[in-house]
Amino acid sequence: MLIIALKLLLFGATVAACVFYLFAVLAAVRFFGEQHAAPSIMLQPVSILIPLCGVDEGAYASYATFCLQDYPAYQIVFGTRDPLDPAIPTVHRLITDFPEQDIALMVCANTMGANPKVSNLYNMLACVKYEWIVIVDSDIRVDPTYLRHIMPFLADQRIGLVTCLYRAAQAPTCAARLEAIGLTAGFIPGVLAAWLLEGMHFALGATMATTRTTLKAIGGLQAIGDHLVDDFMLGYLVAKAGYEVRLAHYVVETVLAPMGGSGMLKHQLRWSRSRRFVRPGGYFGTVLTHGTVLAFLTLLLYHSTRLSQVLLAVTLSIRLGMGWLIGVYWLQDKVLQHYFWLLPLCDLLNFGIWGLGLFGRRVEWRGQRLTIGGGGKIVQMR
């Protein structure tokens, strides 16, 4: 009886995963089929905040893309909590090479909460000149139209935050390729599905454009100062305050550094455990997004019957089709296109990481070991 129940459960879960894949494609059709033009308004000055902690891969080239924006008036604020941060010379070089740009560097070790990145951002606010601000991760790269695509939405006072999808700009090692594939063929489809199902109630750290007024309305950066997943919480609190979180049609690029299997595993495990603590119910439910593994497990449990073989073939076809359409066709991810054959292996790896994410509360973030508590708050640092 137990075996029969397990068979039915696995079969149903695999079918549910196929439904999810199709729903993600529908979400992508709706999203990418929308009008892409941003509102035509008088563009307000913008402050770009880029928090630093060490030197990212291709840092100078990435930072330089923000100095080449086709935008009337903006400043760039870099910040670090470490006066010996190796990223500081890169910022000084940028200031020398782009003398016409308004670039500031804040070096301040003051702490405001357990999340060092949020403390860094809080310190950087002292250098911010403008009402409109955009926070980006330090490994992000954009083109000259970036600000023109995302900032006009903030003219609508109902919109409190604008965020963007992202894809990998490069993946120099096998582990980095697997992470890049998991990003555009796994994580982003989930974002699009959530967007269509319930709207945006979270943000992505690749881009978080907002205003000082909105930050004040949610209690300032202090409100997310103890949270590990600060980007998710910022979007969540903005939505909770009654503002709209808008997902722009612009796709930024993240520059993945060379990494080994251990580094990739620690990175992915941090994401998984963080999501589990922030939304435990949703995290458990994401088992239904792992159709490839569920179909293989069904095949084994059914002893490779004709029905289980057909289910595996259908599941793989839908899964691969979804990955190609969203990751390659719409997101135009060259890494995924070149290494598309690694997608089933990536699915197997991500299922294993999801399983590991069900247990434990310790993660590693930029060399720091953290312990996560309820709601995704950092309760201990070592």
Backbone hydrogen bonds, N-H to C=O, Kabsch-Sander energy under -0.5 kcal/mol:
donor,donor_aa,acceptor,acceptor_aa,energy
5,A,1,M,-2.3
6,L,2,L,-2.4
7,K,3,I,-2.5
8,L,4,I,-2.5
9,L,5,A,-2.4
10,L,6,L,-2.6
11,F,7,K,-2.6
12,G,8,L,-2.7
13,A,9,L,-2.4
14,T,10,L,-2.3
15,V,11,F,-2.2
16,A,12,G,-2.4
17,A,13,A,-2.0
18,C,14,T,-1.9
19,V,15,V,-2.1
20,F,16,A,-2.2
21,Y,17,A,-2.5
22,L,18,C,-2.2
23,F,19,V,-2.5
24,A,20,F,-2.6
25,V,21,Y,-1.8
26,L,22,L,-2.3
27,A,23,F,-2.6
28,A,24,A,-2.2
29,V,25,V,-2.6
30,R,26,L,-2.5
31,F,27,A,-3.0
32,F,28,A,-2.9
33,G,29,V,-1.1
34,E,31,F,-1.2
41,I,39,P,-0.9
43,L,41,I,-0.6
46,V,73,A,-1.4
47,S,132,W,-2.2
48,I,46,V,-0.5
48,I,75,Q,-2.9
49,L,47,S,-0.5
49,L,134,V,-3.0
50,I,48,I,-0.5
50,I,77,V,-2.8
52,L,79,G,-3.3
53,C,54,G,-0.8
56,D,54,G,-0.6
59,A,56,D,-1.5
62,S,58,G,-2.1
63,Y,59,A,-2.9
64,A,60,Y,-2.5
65,T,61,A,-1.0
65,T,62,S,-0.6
66,F,62,S,-0.6
66,F,63,Y,-1.2
67,C,63,Y,-0.6
67,C,64,A,-1.0
68,L,65,T,-0.7
69,Q,66,F,-0.6
70,D,144,P,-2.8
71,Y,69,Q,-1.7
75,Q,46,V,-2.3
76,I,102,D,-2.7
77,V,48,I,-3.6
78,F,76,I,-0.6
78,F,104,A,-3.0
79,G,50,I,-1.3
80,T,106,M,-2.4
85,D,82,D,-2.0
88,I,85,D,-1.8
91,V,87,A,-1.6
92,H,88,I,-2.3
93,R,89,P,-2.3
94,L,90,T,-1.9
95,I,91,V,-2.4
96,T,92,H,-1.9
97,D,93,R,-2.5
98,F,94,L,-2.0
101,Q,98,F,-1.7
102,D,74,Y,-0.6
103,I,101,Q,-1.1
104,A,76,I,-2.9
106,M,78,F,-2.9
107,V,105,L,-0.6
108,C,80,T,-2.0
108,C,106,M,-0.6
115,N,225,G,-3.1
119,S,115,N,-2.1
120,N,116,P,-2.1
121,L,117,K,-2.4
122,Y,118,V,-2.7
123,N,119,S,-2.3
124,M,120,N,-2.0
125,L,121,L,-1.2
126,A,123,N,-1.3
127,C,124,M,-2.2
128,V,124,M,-0.5
128,V,125,L,-0.9
132,W,45,P,-0.7
133,I,210,T,-2.7
134,V,47,S,-2.3
135,I,208,M,-2.5
136,V,49,L,-2.3
137,D,205,G,-0.8
140,I,137,D,-1.2
141,R,253,E,-2.7
146,Y,143,D,-1.9
149,H,145,T,-1.6
149,H,146,Y,-0.7
150,I,146,Y,-1.6
151,M,147,L,-2.3
153,F,150,I,-0.7
154,L,151,M,-1.9
155,A,152,P,-1.8
156,D,153,F,-1.6
157,Q,155,A,-0.7
159,I,156,D,-2.1
160,G,158,R,-0.6
160,G,244,E,-2.2
161,L,244,E,-1.4
162,V,209,A,-2.4
163,T,246,R,-2.6
164,C,207,T,-0.5
165,L,250,Y,-0.7
167,R,252,V,-1.9
169,A,254,T,-2.9
170,Q,254,T,-0.6
175,A,259,M,-0.5
177,R,173,T,-2.3
178,L,174,C,-2.2
179,E,175,A,-2.0
180,A,176,A,-2.5
181,I,177,R,-2.7
182,G,178,L,-2.3
183,L,179,E,-1.6
184,T,180,A,-2.0
185,A,181,I,-2.4
186,G,182,G,-0.8
187,F,182,G,-2.5
188,I,183,L,-2.7
190,G,186,G,-1.2
191,V,187,F,-1.8
192,L,188,I,-2.5
193,A,189,P,-2.3
194,A,190,G,-2.2
195,W,191,V,-2.4
196,L,192,L,-2.1
197,L,193,A,-2.4
198,E,194,A,-2.7
199,G,194,A,-0.9
199,G,195,W,-0.9
201,H,199,G,-0.6
204,L,207,T,-0.5
207,T,204,L,-1.9
208,M,135,I,-1.9
209,A,162,V,-3.0
210,T,133,I,-2.8
210,T,208,M,-0.5
212,R,131,E,-1.9
215,L,211,T,-2.2
216,K,212,R,-2.4
217,A,213,T,-1.8
218,I,214,T,-1.3
219,G,216,K,-1.1
220,G,215,L,-3.6
223,A,220,G,-1.8
224,I,221,L,-1.5
225,G,222,Q,-1.0
227,H,224,I,-1.3
228,L,376,G,-2.5
230,D,228,L,-1.6
233,M,229,V,-2.1
234,L,230,D,-2.3
235,G,231,D,-2.0
236,Y,232,F,-2.4
237,L,233,M,-2.8
238,V,234,L,-2.0
239,A,235,G,-2.4
240,K,236,Y,-2.5
241,A,237,L,-1.6
242,G,239,A,-1.6
243,Y,238,V,-1.9
244,E,158,R,-3.1
245,V,200,M,-0.6
246,R,161,L,-2.9
246,R,244,E,-0.6
248,A,163,T,-2.7
248,A,246,R,-0.8
252,V,165,L,-2.0
252,V,250,Y,-0.5
253,E,141,R,-2.2
254,T,167,R,-2.7
255,V,139,D,-2.7
256,L,170,Q,-0.9
256,L,254,T,-0.8
264,M,260,G,-2.3
265,L,261,G,-2.4
266,K,262,S,-2.4
267,H,263,G,-2.1
268,Q,264,M,-2.8
269,L,265,L,-2.7
270,R,266,K,-1.8
271,W,267,H,-1.7
272,S,268,Q,-2.5
273,R,269,L,-2.8
274,S,270,R,-2.1
275,R,271,W,-2.4
276,R,272,S,-2.1
277,F,273,R,-1.8
278,V,274,S,-1.9
279,R,275,R,-2.8
283,Y,279,R,-2.5
284,F,280,P,-2.3
285,G,281,G,-1.9
286,T,282,G,-1.0
286,T,283,Y,-0.8
287,V,284,F,-1.4
288,L,285,G,-1.9
289,T,286,T,-2.0
290,H,287,V,-1.5
291,G,289,T,-0.7
294,L,290,H,-2.1
295,A,291,G,-2.7
296,F,292,T,-1.7
297,L,293,V,-2.6
298,T,294,L,-2.1
299,L,295,A,-2.1
300,L,296,F,-2.0
301,L,297,L,-2.5
302,Y,298,T,-2.3
303,H,300,L,-1.2
304,S,299,L,-3.2
309,Q,305,T,-2.1
310,V,306,R,-2.3
311,L,307,L,-2.3
312,L,308,S,-2.1
313,A,309,Q,-2.4
314,V,310,V,-2.7
315,T,311,L,-2.7
316,L,312,L,-2.7
317,S,313,A,-2.1
318,I,314,V,-2.5
319,R,315,T,-2.9
320,L,316,L,-2.9
321,G,317,S,-2.2
322,M,318,I,-2.7
323,G,319,R,-2.5
324,W,320,L,-2.4
325,L,321,G,-2.6
326,I,322,M,-2.6
327,G,323,G,-1.9
328,V,323,G,-0.7
328,V,324,W,-1.4
329,Y,324,W,-2.6
330,W,325,L,-2.3
331,L,326,I,-2.3
333,D,327,G,-2.5
334,K,332,Q,-0.8
337,Q,333,D,-1.9
338,H,334,K,-2.2
339,Y,335,V,-2.2
340,F,337,Q,-0.7
342,L,339,Y,-2.2
343,L,340,F,-2.0
346,C,342,L,-2.5
347,D,343,L,-2.4
348,L,344,P,-2.0
349,L,345,L,-2.4
350,N,346,C,-2.8
351,F,347,D,-1.9
352,G,348,L,-1.8
353,I,349,L,-2.2
354,W,350,N,-2.5
355,G,351,F,-2.2
356,L,352,G,-2.3
357,G,353,I,-2.3
358,L,354,W,-0.6
358,L,355,G,-1.0
359,F,356,L,-1.6
363,V,370,L,-2.4
365,W,368,Q,-3.1
368,Q,365,W,-2.0
370,L,363,V,-2.8
370,L,368,Q,-0.6
371,T,380,Q,-2.3
372,I,361,R,-2.9
373,G,377,K,-3.5
375,G,277,F,-0.8
376,G,373,G,-1.7
377,K,374,G,-1.1
378,I,226,D,-3.4
379,V,371,T,-2.8
379,V,377,K,-0.6
380,Q,371,T,-1.2
382,R,369,R,-2.2
